[in-house]
Amino acid sequence: MSWGSVHQEVKFDATPKRVYDALMVTKQHAAFTGVPAKISPVEGGEFQCFDGSLEGRNVALIPGKRIVQAWRISGWEDGVFSIVRFELEKTKTGTKLVFDHTGVPQDALKGITAGWYEHYWDNLTKYFAGKKG
């Protein structure tokens, strides 16, 4: 199997803590995506997002600064996980999020690359516009 990666940088009008919490607090994640989620807020804890279609485990967490997760789409072969890394940097106007997603199966790369914008970054931008951080 061939593997690819995604690198994206986005800015939000919210503090790093608000961005972190939106990604890691079950109710906030469900609120900005509009889809049920279940997220453990601790290292080693499991998560399921988008009503179970995404799943994985938290590898490293530094509240307000970094999230590293072993991440997979539920339809992938058993044992196939990619790694997502969210790095949060405070800026004058909010937060810069540097995102890297590695180990993505090549046949899923195009959809996943677009999906981060469609399901996460665009929705977070709208969410923070309604709820300032």
C-alpha positions in Angstrom: 0.0 0.0 0.0 1.2 3.5 -0.8 1.0 6.3 1.8 0.6 10.1 1.6 0.5 13.1 3.9 -1.4 16.3 4.4 0.0 19.6 5.6 -2.3 22.5 6.2 -2.1 25.8 8.1 -5.2 27.7 9.1 -6.0 30.7 11.4 -8.9 31.1 13.7 -10.4 34.1 15.6 -10.2 32.2 18.9 -7.7 31.5 21.6 -5.5 28.3 21.4 -7.5 27.1 24.4 -10.8 27.5 22.6 -9.5 25.8 19.5 -8.1 22.9 21.6 -11.4 22.5 23.5 -13.4 22.6 20.3 -11.4 19.7 19.0 -11.1 17.7 22.3 -14.4 18.3 24.2 -17.2 15.9 23.0 -20.0 18.5 23.2 -18.0 21.2 21.4 -16.8 18.8 18.7 -20.4 17.7 18.1 -21.6 21.4 18.1 -19.2 22.6 15.4 -19.4 19.4 13.2 -23.1 18.8 13.7 -22.4 15.1 14.1 -22.2 13.0 17.3 -18.8 12.4 18.8 -17.3 10.7 21.8 -13.8 12.0 22.8 -11.7 11.0 25.8 -9.7 14.1 26.9 -6.7 12.1 28.2 -3.5 10.6 26.6 -4.2 7.0 25.7 -8.0 7.7 25.6 -10.1 6.7 22.6 -12.2 8.9 20.4 -15.0 8.4 17.8 -16.2 11.3 15.6 -18.7 11.7 12.9 -21.1 9.2 14.4 -18.3 6.5 14.6 -16.9 6.9 11.0 -13.6 8.2 12.4 -11.9 6.6 15.4 -8.6 6.4 17.1 -6.6 7.1 20.2 -4.9 10.2 21.7 -1.1 9.7 21.6 0.1 13.0 23.1 -1.9 16.0 24.5 -0.7 19.4 25.7 -3.8 21.4 26.5 -3.9 24.6 24.4 -0.8 23.6 22.4 -0.7 20.2 20.8 -2.9 17.2 19.9 -1.4 14.0 18.4 -3.7 11.2 17.6 -3.6 7.7 16.0 -6.5 8.3 13.5 -8.4 6.1 11.1 -11.5 5.9 9.0 -13.6 3.0 10.3 -13.7 1.3 6.9 -9.9 1.0 6.6 -8.2 -2.4 7.0 -7.9 -3.5 10.6 -4.8 -2.2 12.2 -4.3 0.7 9.7 -3.9 4.0 11.5 -2.5 7.3 10.4 -1.1 10.1 12.6 -2.6 13.5 13.0 -0.8 16.4 14.7 -2.5 19.7 15.6 0.0 22.4 16.7 -1.6 25.5 18.1 0.2 28.9 18.1 -1.1 32.0 19.7 -1.2 35.0 17.3 -2.2 38.7 17.8 -5.7 37.9 16.5 -6.3 34.4 17.6 -4.6 31.0 16.8 -2.6 29.6 14.0 -3.1 25.9 13.6 -0.4 23.9 11.9 -1.8 20.5 10.9 0.0 17.4 9.7 -1.6 14.1 8.8 0.8 11.4 7.9 0.4 7.7 6.9 -2.7 8.3 4.9 -3.5 5.5 2.4 -2.9 7.0 -1.1 -6.4 6.1 -2.3 -7.9 8.2 0.5 -5.6 11.2 0.3 -7.6 13.4 -2.0 -10.8 13.0 0.0 -9.1 13.4 3.4 -7.2 16.6 2.2 -10.5 18.2 1.2 -12.3 16.8 4.2 -10.2 18.6 6.7 -11.4 21.9 5.2 -14.9 20.8 4.6 -15.6 19.2 7.9 -13.2 20.9 10.3 -11.6 24.2 9.3 -14.6 25.8 7.6 -16.9 24.6 10.4 -14.6 25.8 13.1 -14.3 29.2 11.5 -18.2 29.5 11.5 -18.3 28.1 15.1 -15.9 30.7 16.4 -17.6 33.5 14.6 -20.7 32.7 16.6 -18.8 32.0 19.8 -15.8 34.2 20.3 -12.9 32.5 22.1 
